[in-house]
Amino acid sequence: MATIQETLCAAIDSKNLVKFYYEDEAPGYRTVEPHMVAYTSKKHLVLLAWLLGGASESQGHKPGRKPWRQYLLSDTSDITVLPDKFTGPRPGYKPNGGKIFHNIQCALP
């Protein structure tokens, strides 16, 4: 059985949408375009993704706000790789991780 990280990296590689349950202030399912799995400066392994829909405290985006989200892999469960594809990186994506992410495990080019 694949790990969460392996499942997400496979979805990133194939550019498939992902749906998962996330446990935070607004627990529930999210549907995202996965872009990167990497470590933050606080040494947390996270998924960087573009939120398409689902439960989120900040759902109902403010005009002009990009729906980038970081999800702790430790708070993520019930992952489903959907058959739907996305075309590629969203605006503002930094494949090198920028100043926020390091020790990149997998990422869109």
N, CA, C and O atoms as a MOPAC input file, in Angstrom:
PM7 MOZYME 1SCF
protein

 N      0.84000 1    -1.19000 1     0.00000 1
 C      0.00000 1     0.00000 1     0.00000 1
 C      0.88500 1     1.25400 1     0.00000 1
 O      1.84500 1     1.35300 1     0.76400 1
 N      0.54200 1     2.19700 1    -0.86700 1
 C      1.34600 1     3.41300 1    -1.01200 1
 C      1.15500 1     4.34500 1     0.18500 1
 O      0.08200 1     4.38900 1     0.78900 1
 N      2.20200 1     5.08200 1     0.51400 1
 C      2.10500 1     6.08400 1     1.57300 1
 C      1.37300 1     7.31000 1     1.04600 1
 O      1.16100 1     7.44000 1    -0.16000 1
 N      0.98900 1     8.20700 1     1.94500 1
 C      0.34900 1     9.46300 1     1.54000 1
 C      1.27100 1    10.21800 1     0.58800 1
 O      0.83700 1    10.71300 1    -0.45200 1
 N      2.54500 1    10.30000 1     0.95500 1
 C      3.50500 1    11.01700 1     0.11800 1
 C      3.61500 1    10.38700 1    -1.27000 1
 O      3.61300 1    11.10300 1    -2.27200 1
 N      3.71100 1     9.06800 1    -1.34300 1
 C      3.81300 1     8.38500 1    -2.63900 1
 C      2.56600 1     8.62500 1    -3.48800 1
 O      2.66400 1     8.85500 1    -4.69300 1
 N      1.40000 1     8.57000 1    -2.85600 1
 C      0.14400 1     8.80700 1    -3.56900 1
 C      0.10300 1    10.22400 1    -4.12400 1
 O     -0.24900 1    10.42400 1    -5.28700 1
 N      0.45900 1    11.20900 1    -3.30200 1
 C      0.44300 1    12.60400 1    -3.75100 1
 C      1.47900 1    12.85100 1    -4.84200 1
 O      1.20300 1    13.56400 1    -5.80700 1
 N      2.66800 1    12.27000 1    -4.69900 1
 C      3.70800 1    12.44700 1    -5.71600 1
 C      3.28500 1    11.83500 1    -7.05200 1
 O      3.57100 1    12.40000 1    -8.10800 1
 N      2.61400 1    10.69800 1    -7.01400 1
 C      2.10600 1    10.08800 1    -8.24500 1
 C      1.05800 1    10.98100 1    -8.89400 1
 O      1.03100 1    11.11500 1   -10.11700 1
 N      0.19100 1    11.59600 1    -8.08300 1
 C     -0.83300 1    12.50800 1    -8.61200 1
 C     -0.19300 1    13.76200 1    -9.21000 1
 O     -0.64100 1    14.25800 1   -10.24400 1
 N      0.84800 1    14.26900 1    -8.56300 1
 C      1.55900 1    15.43400 1    -9.09400 1
 C      2.18600 1    15.07100 1   -10.43800 1
 O      2.08000 1    15.82800 1   -11.40300 1
 N      2.83300 1    13.92100 1   -10.49600 1
 C      3.49900 1    13.47900 1   -11.71900 1
 C      2.51700 1    13.33400 1   -12.88100 1
 O      2.83400 1    13.68500 1   -14.01700 1
 N      1.32600 1    12.81700 1   -12.58800 1
 C      0.32300 1    12.58800 1   -13.63900 1
 C     -0.64200 1    13.76100 1   -13.81400 1
 O     -1.49700 1    13.73100 1   -14.69900 1
 N     -0.51100 1    14.79500 1   -12.97600 1
 C     -1.38500 1    15.98000 1   -13.01200 1
 C     -2.85900 1    15.61100 1   -12.82700 1
 O     -3.73500 1    16.09100 1   -13.54600 1
 N     -3.10700 1    14.73800 1   -11.83600 1
 C     -4.48600 1    14.37200 1   -11.48400 1
 C     -4.93400 1    15.18400 1   -10.27700 1
 O     -4.14300 1    15.46400 1    -9.37700 1
 N     -6.20600 1    15.55900 1   -10.26800 1
 C     -6.78200 1    16.20100 1    -9.09500 1
 C     -6.80800 1    15.19800 1    -7.94700 1
 O     -6.82700 1    13.98500 1    -8.15800 1
 N     -6.81000 1    15.72900 1    -6.73700 1
 C     -6.81600 1    14.89300 1    -5.53600 1
 C     -7.91400 1    15.39100 1    -4.60700 1
 O     -8.13300 1    16.59400 1    -4.46600 1
 N     -8.59900 1    14.44000 1    -3.97400 1
 C     -9.58500 1    14.75300 1    -2.93400 1
 C     -9.11100 1    14.06200 1    -1.66300 1
 O     -8.68600 1    12.90700 1    -1.70300 1
 N     -9.18100 1    14.76500 1    -0.53200 1
 C     -8.73000 1    14.18400 1     0.73100 1
 C     -9.46700 1    14.83100 1     1.88800 1
 O    -10.06900 1    15.89700 1     1.75900 1
 N     -9.39900 1    14.15200 1     3.02400 1
 C     -9.96700 1    14.68900 1     4.26600 1
 C     -8.84000 1    15.40100 1     5.01000 1
 O     -7.74000 1    14.87200 1     5.16400 1
 N     -9.14700 1    16.61800 1     5.46600 1
 C     -8.14000 1    17.39600 1     6.19100 1
 C     -8.68900 1    17.79800 1     7.54600 1
 O     -9.79300 1    18.33100 1     7.65700 1
 N     -7.89400 1    17.53100 1     8.57800 1
 C     -8.28600 1    17.80600 1     9.96300 1
 C     -7.62200 1    19.10600 1    10.41200 1
 O     -6.42700 1    19.13000 1    10.70900 1
 N     -8.40400 1    20.18400 1    10.46000 1
 C     -7.90200 1    21.46900 1    10.96800 1
 C     -9.06500 1    22.23700 1    11.57000 1
 O    -10.04000 1    21.63300 1    12.01700 1
 N     -8.97500 1    23.56700 1    11.58600 1
 C    -10.05800 1    24.37700 1    12.17300 1
 C    -11.38400 1    24.17500 1    11.45400 1
 O    -12.45000 1    24.32000 1    12.05200 1
 N    -11.31500 1    23.84000 1    10.16800 1
 C    -12.51400 1    23.56400 1     9.37400 1
 C    -12.36000 1    22.17400 1     8.75800 1
 O    -12.10400 1    22.05300 1     7.56000 1
 N    -12.51700 1    21.11300 1     9.57600 1
 C    -12.29200 1    19.76700 1     9.05200 1
 C    -13.27100 1    19.41200 1     7.94300 1
 O    -14.43200 1    19.81900 1     7.95800 1
 N    -12.77800 1    18.65200 1     6.99300 1
 C    -13.62900 1    18.20900 1     5.89800 1
 C    -12.80800 1    17.87200 1     4.68000 1
 O    -11.57700 1    17.88900 1     4.71100 1
 N    -13.51200 1    17.56300 1     3.59900 1
 C    -12.85900 1    17.17300 1     2.35300 1
 C    -12.46700 1    18.39600 1     1.53600 1
 O    -13.17000 1    19.40600 1     1.51600 1
 N    -11.33200 1    18.27900 1     0.86700 1
 C    -10.85500 1    19.29400 1    -0.06500 1
 C    -10.58700 1    18.62100 1    -1.40400 1
 O    -10.19900 1    17.45400 1    -1.45700 1
 N    -10.79700 1    19.36100 1    -2.47500 1
 C    -10.38500 1    18.94200 1    -3.81100 1
 C     -9.36700 1    19.96000 1    -4.29000 1
 O     -9.62300 1    21.16400 1    -4.28000 1
 N     -8.20000 1    19.46200 1    -4.71300 1
 C     -7.08800 1    20.35500 1    -5.03400 1
 C     -6.34400 1    19.91100 1    -6.28700 1
 O     -6.45900 1    18.77400 1    -6.74400 1
 N     -5.57200 1    20.86000 1    -6.82500 1
 C     -4.55600 1    20.57100 1    -7.82900 1
 C     -3.23500 1    20.49300 1    -7.06600 1
 O     -2.72500 1    21.52700 1    -6.63500 1
 N     -2.66900 1    19.30600 1    -6.88600 1
 C     -1.42500 1    19.17700 1    -6.11900 1
 C     -0.23200 1    19.67900 1    -6.93300 1
 O     -0.09200 1    19.34900 1    -8.11100 1
 N      0.62000 1    20.47400 1    -6.30100 1
 C      1.78000 1    21.03200 1    -7.00400 1
 C      3.11500 1    20.55900 1    -6.43900 1
 O      4.06200 1    20.35200 1    -7.19800 1
 N      3.21200 1    20.38300 1    -5.10500 1
 C      4.50400 1    20.06400 1    -4.50500 1
 C      4.31300 1    19.40400 1    -3.14500 1
 O      3.38300 1    19.73300 1    -2.40900 1
 N      5.20200 1    18.47300 1    -2.82100 1
 C      5.33200 1    17.93900 1    -1.46800 1
 C      6.74100 1    18.30000 1    -1.02200 1
 O      7.71900 1    17.90500 1    -1.65700 1
 N      6.84400 1    19.05700 1     0.08000 1
 C      8.14400 1    19.53900 1     0.54000 1
 C      8.07500 1    19.86100 1     2.02400 1
 O      7.01000 1    19.82300 1     2.64100 1
 N      9.23000 1    20.17600 1     2.57500 1
 C      9.32100 1    20.56800 1     3.97700 1
 C      9.31200 1    22.08000 1     4.10100 1
 O      9.85100 1    22.79200 1     3.25400 1
 N      8.68600 1    22.56000 1     5.17900 1
 C      8.70500 1    23.98600 1     5.48700 1
 C      9.91700 1    24.28400 1     6.37100 1
 O     10.63700 1    23.37300 1     6.78000 1
 N     10.12900 1    25.55500 1     6.65600 1
 C     11.24500 1    25.94200 1     7.52500 1
 C     11.07700 1    25.37500 1     8.93700 1
 O     12.05600 1    25.23600 1     9.67100 1
 N      9.83700 1    25.04600 1     9.31700 1
 C      9.57400 1    24.44300 1    10.63500 1
 C      9.65200 1    22.91600 1    10.58000 1
 O      9.25800 1    22.22800 1    11.52200 1
 N     10.16200 1    22.40100 1     9.46700 1
 C     10.36800 1    20.95900 1     9.27500 1
 C      9.07800 1    20.14800 1     9.23200 1
 O      9.05700 1    18.98000 1     9.61900 1
 N      7.99500 1    20.78100 1     8.75400 1
 C      6.72900 1    20.07600 1     8.54800 1
 C      6.65200 1    19.63700 1     7.09000 1
 O      6.93700 1    20.42200 1     6.18600 1
 N      6.27000 1    18.39300 1     6.86400 1
 C      6.06400 1    17.91200 1     5.50700 1
 C      4.66800 1    18.33000 1     5.07300 1
 O      3.67900 1    17.98400 1     5.72000 1
 N      4.59000 1    19.08100 1     3.96800 1
 C      3.31500 1    19.63800 1     3.52800 1
 C      3.07700 1    19.38200 1     2.04300 1
 O      3.99700 1    19.11700 1     1.26900 1
 N      1.81600 1    19.47200 1     1.69100 1
 C      1.38100 1    19.49900 1     0.30400 1
 C      1.07200 1    20.94900 1    -0.02700 1
 O      0.28900 1    21.59300 1     0.67200 1
 N      1.67700 1    21.46500 1    -1.08200 1
 C      1.30800 1    22.77200 1    -1.61500 1
 C      0.32800 1    22.50400 1    -2.74200 1
 O      0.63700 1    21.76400 1    -3.67600 1
 N     -0.85800 1    23.10600 1    -2.66000 1
 C     -1.89800 1    22.81300 1    -3.64100 1
 C     -2.76100 1    24.03100 1    -3.90400 1
 O     -2.82200 1    24.96200 1    -3.10100 1
 N     -3.42400 1    24.00100 1    -5.04400 1
 C     -4.38600 1    25.01800 1    -5.45200 1
 C     -5.76700 1    24.48400 1    -5.10300 1
 O     -6.21700 1    23.49100 1    -5.67600 1
 N     -6.44000 1    25.13900 1    -4.16400 1
 C     -7.75100 1    24.68800 1    -3.69200 1
 C     -8.82100 1    24.94900 1    -4.73900 1
 O     -8.98900 1    26.07400 1    -5.20900 1
 N     -9.54200 1    23.89100 1    -5.09700 1
 C    -10.65300 1    24.01700 1    -6.03000 1
 C    -11.99600 1    24.03700 1    -5.31600 1
 O    -12.93000 1    24.70300 1    -5.76000 1
 N    -12.09300 1    23.30400 1    -4.20500 1
 C    -13.36100 1    23.27100 1    -3.49500 1
 C    -13.28100 1    22.40800 1    -2.25900 1
 O    -12.33600 1    21.64300 1    -2.06600 1
 N    -14.30300 1    22.55000 1    -1.41800 1
 C    -14.38800 1    21.75200 1    -0.21100 1
 C    -14.39400 1    22.61100 1     1.03000 1
 O    -14.43600 1    23.83900 1     0.96100 1
 N    -14.35300 1    21.94200 1     2.16800 1
 C    -14.39200 1    22.62700 1     3.45400 1
 C    -13.10700 1    23.41800 1     3.64500 1
 O    -12.00900 1    22.90600 1     3.42900 1
 N    -13.25900 1    24.65500 1     4.04700 1
 C    -12.09400 1    25.48500 1     4.35700 1
 C    -12.58900 1    26.73100 1     5.05300 1
 O    -13.57400 1    27.34500 1     4.64400 1
 N    -11.89000 1    27.09300 1     6.10900 1
 C    -12.26600 1    28.30100 1     6.84200 1
 C    -12.20200 1    29.52000 1     5.94500 1
 O    -12.95900 1    30.47200 1     6.13100 1
 N    -11.30500 1    29.49700 1     4.97500 1
 C    -11.15500 1    30.65100 1     4.09400 1
 C    -11.84000 1    30.43900 1     2.74700 1
 O    -11.55000 1    31.14100 1     1.77900 1
 N    -12.74700 1    29.47000 1     2.69200 1
 C    -13.54100 1    29.28300 1     1.47700 1
 C    -14.36300 1    30.54500 1     1.28400 1
 O    -14.59500 1    31.27400 1     2.24900 1
 N    -14.79700 1    30.81800 1     0.10000 1
 C    -15.44400 1    32.09600 1    -0.14300 1
 C    -14.32900 1    33.12200 1    -0.27800 1
 O    -14.26600 1    34.11100 1     0.45200 1
 N    -13.45400 1    32.85100 1    -1.23700 1
 C    -12.23800 1    33.63300 1    -1.41400 1
 C    -12.54100 1    35.11400 1    -1.61700 1
 O    -13.54000 1    35.49200 1    -2.23000 1
 N    -11.66300 1    35.91900 1    -1.09000 1
 C    -11.74900 1    37.35000 1    -1.32800 1
 C    -11.36000 1    37.59400 1    -2.77900 1
 O    -10.50500 1    36.88800 1    -3.31500 1
 N    -11.97700 1    38.58800 1    -3.42500 1
 C    -11.62600 1    38.86500 1    -4.81900 1
 C    -10.12000 1    39.10300 1    -4.95300 1
 O     -9.51700 1    39.84600 1    -4.17700 1
 N     -9.53900 1    38.45700 1    -5.94900 1
 C     -8.11800 1    38.62800 1    -6.20900 1
 C     -7.21200 1    37.73500 1    -5.38400 1
 O     -6.01400 1    37.67100 1    -5.65900 1
 N     -7.73600 1    37.04500 1    -4.38500 1
 C     -6.90300 1    36.16500 1    -3.55500 1
 C     -6.72400 1    34.82500 1    -4.23800 1
 O     -7.69500 1    34.17100 1    -4.61900 1
 N     -5.49000 1    34.43100 1    -4.38600 1
 C     -5.20700 1    33.13600 1    -5.00200 1
 C     -5.44300 1    32.03000 1    -3.97200 1
 O     -5.07000 1    32.17600 1    -2.80800 1
 N     -6.05200 1    30.94300 1    -4.39200 1
 C     -6.38700 1    29.87800 1    -3.43500 1
 C     -5.25800 1    28.87200 1    -3.17300 1
 O     -5.50000 1    27.66600 1    -3.12400 1
 N     -4.02500 1    29.37000 1    -3.00500 1
 C     -2.92400 1    28.49000 1    -2.61300 1
 C     -3.11800 1    28.04500 1    -1.17300 1
 O     -3.50400 1    28.84600 1    -0.32200 1
 N     -2.85400 1    26.77000 1    -0.89400 1
 C     -2.95100 1    26.24800 1     0.46400 1
 C     -1.79600 1    25.29000 1     0.73200 1
 O     -1.27700 1    24.63800 1    -0.17400 1
 N     -1.41100 1    25.22700 1     1.99900 1
 C     -0.44400 1    24.23500 1     2.46800 1
 C     -1.19500 1    23.29200 1     3.40000 1
 O     -1.92300 1    23.73300 1     4.28900 1
 N     -1.01600 1    22.01300 1     3.19300 1
 C     -1.67600 1    21.00700 1     4.02000 1
 C     -0.62500 1    20.11800 1     4.66400 1
 O      0.20600 1    19.53100 1     3.97100 1
 N     -0.65900 1    20.01700 1     5.98200 1
 C      0.24300 1    19.10900 1     6.67800 1
 C     -0.12200 1    17.67500 1     6.30400 1
 O     -1.28000 1    17.27600 1     6.43000 1
 N      0.85200 1    16.90500 1     5.84900 1
 C      0.55400 1    15.52100 1     5.50000 1
 C      0.08500 1    14.74100 1     6.71400 1
 O     -0.70100 1    13.80300 1     6.58200 1
 N      0.55600 1    15.11800 1     7.89900 1
 C      0.15700 1    14.42100 1     9.13000 1
 C     -1.31900 1    14.61700 1     9.46500 1
 O     -1.88100 1    13.83600 1    10.23200 1
 N     -1.95900 1    15.64900 1     8.90100 1
 C     -3.38500 1    15.92000 1     9.14500 1
 C     -4.26400 1    15.51800 1     7.96600 1
 O     -5.44700 1    15.85400 1     7.92300 1
 N     -3.68300 1    14.80000 1     7.01300 1
 C     -4.36500 1    14.42900 1     5.77900 1
 C     -4.67800 1    12.93400 1     5.78400 1
 O     -3.83900 1    12.11600 1     6.16000 1
 N     -5.89900 1    12.58900 1     5.36000 1
 C     -6.28200 1    11.17500 1     5.29000 1
 C     -7.29500 1    10.97000 1     4.17100 1
 O     -7.74200 1    11.92600 1     3.53900 1
 N     -7.64600 1     9.72700 1     3.93900 1
 C     -8.66300 1     9.34000 1     2.95300 1
 C     -8.41300 1    10.01200 1     1.60000 1
 O     -9.28600 1    10.68700 1     1.05500 1
 N     -7.20300 1     9.81300 1     1.07300 1
 C     -6.80500 1    10.44900 1    -0.18700 1
 C     -7.31200 1     9.64600 1    -1.37200 1
 O     -7.15000 1     8.42700 1    -1.43100 1
 N     -7.92500 1    10.34800 1    -2.31200 1
 C     -8.37800 1     9.74100 1    -3.55500 1
 C     -7.79000 1    10.53300 1    -4.71500 1
 O     -7.98100 1    11.74500 1    -4.80800 1
 N     -7.07700 1     9.84400 1    -5.59400 1
 C     -6.59700 1    10.46600 1    -6.81800 1
 C     -7.75000 1    10.37400 1    -7.81100 1
 O     -8.19400 1     9.28200 1    -8.16400 1
 N     -8.22500 1    11.52500 1    -8.25200 1
 C     -9.37600 1    11.58600 1    -9.15000 1
 C     -8.94000 1    11.38700 1   -10.60400 1
 O     -7.78300 1    11.64100 1   -10.94000 1
 N     -9.84900 1    10.93700 1   -11.46400 1
 C     -9.48900 1    10.75000 1   -12.87400 1
 C     -9.31000 1    12.08200 1   -13.60800 1
 O     -8.68400 1    12.12700 1   -14.66700 1
 N     -9.85600 1    13.15900 1   -13.05200 1
 C     -9.76200 1    14.46800 1   -13.69600 1
 C     -8.33200 1    14.99400 1   -13.65600 1
 O     -7.62400 1    14.83300 1   -12.66200 1
 N     -7.92500 1    15.61500 1   -14.73600 1
 C     -6.57300 1    16.16100 1   -14.87200 1
 C     -6.60900 1    17.68500 1   -14.76900 1
 O     -7.65200 1    18.31100 1   -14.96000 1
 N     -5.44100 1    18.26900 1   -14.46200 1
 C     -5.27800 1    19.71800 1   -14.57000 1
 C     -4.12800 1    19.97800 1   -15.52200 1
 O     -3.30100 1    19.09900 1   -15.76800 1
 N     -4.07800 1    21.19500 1   -16.06000 1
 C     -3.15900 1    21.45700 1   -17.16600 1
 C     -1.72900 1    21.73200 1   -16.74300 1
 O     -0.80900 1    21.51100 1   -17.53100 1
 N     -1.51100 1    22.20400 1   -15.53200 1
 C     -0.15600 1    22.50400 1   -15.10500 1
 C     -0.12900 1    23.54800 1   -14.01600 1
 O     -1.15600 1    23.84500 1   -13.40500 1
 N      1.04100 1    24.10600 1   -13.76900 1
 C      1.20600 1    25.03900 1   -12.65600 1
 C      0.29700 1    26.26000 1   -12.74100 1
 O      0.02300 1    26.78700 1   -13.82000 1
 N     -0.15700 1    26.68600 1   -11.57900 1
 C     -0.96000 1    27.90300 1   -11.44900 1
 C     -0.04400 1    29.11400 1   -11.27400 1
 O      1.13200 1    28.96800 1   -10.94000 1
 N     -0.59100 1    30.30800 1   -11.50200 1
 C      0.21400 1    31.52800 1   -11.35000 1
 C      0.80600 1    31.64400 1    -9.94400 1
 O      0.13500 1    31.38700 1    -8.94500 1
 N      2.06600 1    32.03500 1    -9.89500 1
 C      2.73600 1    32.22300 1    -8.61700 1
 C      3.48000 1    30.99800 1    -8.11900 1
 O      4.15100 1    31.05500 1    -7.08800 1
 N      3.36900 1    29.89200 1    -8.84000 1
 C      4.04800 1    28.65800 1    -8.43400 1
 C      5.55200 1    28.78700 1    -8.64200 1
 O      6.00500 1    29.27000 1    -9.68000 1
 N      6.32100 1    28.35000 1    -7.64600 1
 C      7.78300 1    28.36800 1    -7.73000 1
 C      8.29000 1    26.93200 1    -7.60800 1
 O      8.32500 1    26.38600 1    -6.50500 1
 N      8.68300 1    26.31200 1    -8.72200 1
 C      9.10300 1    24.91000 1    -8.68500 1
 C     10.33600 1    24.65300 1    -7.82000 1
 O     10.58900 1    23.51300 1    -7.43100 1
 N     11.10400 1    25.69600 1    -7.51600 1
 C     12.28600 1    25.51700 1    -6.65300 1
 C     11.93800 1    25.67500 1    -5.17300 1
 O     12.81100 1    25.56400 1    -4.31300 1
 N     10.66400 1    25.93400 1    -4.87600 1
 C     10.21700 1    26.06900 1    -3.49600 1
 C     10.27100 1    27.48500 1    -2.94600 1
 O      9.71600 1    27.76300 1    -1.88300 1
 N     10.93500 1    28.37500 1    -3.66200 1
 C     11.04100 1    29.75400 1    -3.18800 1
 C     11.69500 1    29.82100 1    -1.82100 1
 O     12.58200 1    29.02500 1    -1.51500 1
 N     11.26700 1    30.75900 1    -1.00400 1
 C     11.82800 1    30.93400 1     0.34100 1
 C     11.11300 1    30.08500 1     1.38400 1
 O     11.58900 1    29.96200 1     2.51200 1
 N      9.98200 1    29.50100 1     1.02000 1
 C      9.14300 1    28.79900 1     1.98800 1
 C      9.46500 1    27.30600 1     2.08100 1
 O      9.48100 1    26.74300 1     3.17500 1
 N      9.71900 1    26.66900 1     0.94600 1
 C      9.84300 1    25.21100 1     0.91300 1
 C     11.26500 1    24.76800 1     0.59700 1
 O     11.97000 1    25.41300 1    -0.17900 1
 N     11.67700 1    23.65900 1     1.20800 1
 C     12.98400 1    23.08200 1     0.93500 1
 C     12.87100 1    21.56100 1     1.02400 1
 O     11.82300 1    21.02600 1     1.38700 1
 N     13.94000 1    20.88700 1     0.69400 1
 C     13.94600 1    19.42500 1     0.69100 1
 C     12.69800 1    18.90600 1    -0.04100 1
 O     11.91000 1    18.12600 1     0.49400 1
 N     12.56100 1    19.36900 1    -1.26800 1
 C     11.38800 1    19.03100 1    -2.07600 1
 C     11.38200 1    17.53400 1    -2.38100 1
 O     12.36300 1    16.98500 1    -2.88300 1
 N     10.26600 1    16.88900 1    -2.07200 1
 C     10.10500 1    15.45000 1    -2.30200 1
 C      9.62600 1    15.16300 1    -3.72200 1
 O     10.05100 1    14.18900 1    -4.34300 1
 N      8.73700 1    16.01900 1    -4.23000 1
 C      8.24400 1    15.92200 1    -5.59800 1
 C      7.55100 1    17.23300 1    -5.92200 1
 O      7.03900 1    17.91700 1    -5.03500 1
 N      7.54100 1    17.57500 1    -7.20800 1
 C      6.95100 1    18.85800 1    -7.60900 1
 C      6.66800 1    18.87400 1    -9.09800 1
 O      7.30000 1    18.16400 1    -9.88000 1
 N      5.69800 1    19.70600 1    -9.47300 1
 C      5.49900 1    19.97400 1   -10.88700 1
 C      6.74000 1    20.70400 1   -11.39800 1
 O      7.33200 1    21.50300 1   -10.67300 1
 N      7.12800 1    20.43800 1   -12.62400 1
 C      8.30600 1    21.16000 1   -13.16300 1
 C      7.99800 1    22.63700 1   -13.40000 1
 O      8.86800 1    23.38500 1   -13.84600 1

